[in-house]
Amino acid sequence: MGLIDIKARIAKAEKLAGRAPGSAQLIAVSKVQPNARVEAVLEAGHRLFGENKVQEAAGKWPAFQERFPDAEVHLIGPLQSNKARQAMQLFSAIHSVDRPKLATTLARLAQELGQCPDLFVQVNTGEEEQKAGILPAEADAFIKEVRDLDLPLKGLMCIPPVDETPSLHFALLGKIAARNGLEGLSMGMSSDFEEAIALGATHVRVGSAIFGERDYS
């Protein structure tokens, strides 16, 4: 495994799906990875990364971006409203807009700061109690709410349940996006990104297959 292998697999999946080369962007998930591993991927020319926590990203990315100014970081983990201001200044996209309170906070800050990252609504496609995200039945109304706040909504994100066929969840997310005129689909991880690309993913989130296993100890 590694960056070159993953990029080759993405290119092959795009071709098999009859999609344009580069239409599925690779987010290299650098959360909990040592700086040396992240630096090696930056040195190899990759420029799009994903982090789960605002605090971890704040401690890591400003220094990297001084050296690699074209590097982009997306927030792919849950966002607390009290960290929203910091998140809006750190990330070029937030994939986890999952509740009205967060949307109104982002709208207020966007007015104040005069800018806003690209936003994705997180949909809890598996309707799992322990997981964040808007329920599929409430997604259309929430998407409208986000748009009414004049926020830059680019698409939807999901994390399928671990014990279910991911393609069913990718297809559901695609349907919700299509009927709301949204093009962005943030879906697919190390184990299932090829299936996600076949079903229209525009952003796939791959971590350990690029960097190696995470050490949480």
MOLIN-V799440 format. One line per field, one symbol per residue. ss: DSSP state (a for helix, b for strand, c for the rest). phi: phi as a letter, one per 20 degrees, with the letter a starting at -180 (. if undefined). burial: + if it has 16 or more other ideal C-beta (glycine too) atoms within 10 Angstrom, else -. Layout:
ss = ???
phi = ???
burial = ???
This chain:
ss = ccaaaaaaaaaaaaaaccccccccbbbbbcccccaaaaaaaaaccccbbbbccaaaaaaaaaaaaaaccccbbbbcccccaaaaaaaaaaccbbbbbccaaaaaaaaaaaaaaccccbbbbbbbcccccccccbbaaaaaaaaaaaaaccccbbbbbccccccccaaaaaaaaaaaaaaccccbbbccccccaaaaaaccccbbbbcaaaacccccc
phi = .qgfffffffffffffemdfgnfdeeeeeeglefgfffffffffoecccccecfffffedegffffecfefdcdeddfcegfdfgfffeedebcecfcaggfffffffffffembbffcceedefelefedfpffgfdfgffgfgfffemefedrccbcfgfdcfffffffffffffffdmdefcebocgebffffffdogdcddcdffeeoffdef
burial = --+--+--++--++--+-+----++++++++-+----+-+++---+-+++++++--+--++--+---+--+++++++++---+++-++-++-+++++++--++-+++-++-----+++++++++++----+-++-+--+--++-++--+-+-++++++++-----+--++-+++-++--+-+-++++++--++++++++++++++++-+++------
